[in-house]
């Protein structure tokens, strides 16, 4: 693995902290900008309390699956790797811009932040700015969780991850690599989430190393040359979709055993590291 330098723009959740530690084993960390979001609606608003009760009564499996993922990474990686760290309420803050422009990394790696704006994207780097999307672009983009959207829609073959060059859009940059993740016929929702996230981390590290050590700058593949896809939004992830997810969970095994997932997956265009073009 290369020991080139990387600057991290990360969210503050345990899965991002875990990824930062894994990257620190392979690369020199030039610094970490951690976006710790604040503000928004009151913590105990009536709507939030009502939704929390509904989630616990009707959709507890979904709530617990994500909590289990966070608990796993919180235990495995209780602290951030040793590096200069800047905490900021938004990734596009003046402090974050100044901090990033004071570094000279080979590569900037992004994971779990809000949408990165133009001025932040102008931060100097030798190779570029990469983004990890825990969804299979261009087929599935957005949030809050692409794996959950795939299961709710019965599109089990679209579960996967993508590494791309970042642009101002939502998960729309040129693709460096993409991989499907087999959900497994007997896995719980929690096990599927862990499997997808572990695969995402491994793909990101391989992709960063590939870019770092390539003789030529990697151009990537434009998403519009692959498929149109679908962008999902957090505001649309409602109780109806949660119900559909739980209803579809038992159908995953049936889809695997019948060969339906394999048949659908064969029509997908996935980008392997050695396949994409070079600038």
Secondary structure, 3 states (H helix, E strand, C coil): CCCCEEEEEEECCHHHHHHHHHHHCCCEEEEEEEECCCCCCCCCCHHHHHHHHHHHHHCHHHHHHHHHHHHHHHHHCCCCCCCCEEEECCCCCHHHHHHHHCCCCCEEEEECCCCCCHHHHCCCCCCEEEEEECCCCCCEEECCCHHHHHHHCCCHHHCEEEEEECCCCCCCCCEEEEEECCCCCCCCHHHHHHHHHHHHHHHHHHHHHHHHHCCCCECCECHHHCCCCEEECHHHCCHHHHHHHHHHHCHHHHHHHCCHHHHHHCCCCCCCCCCCCEC
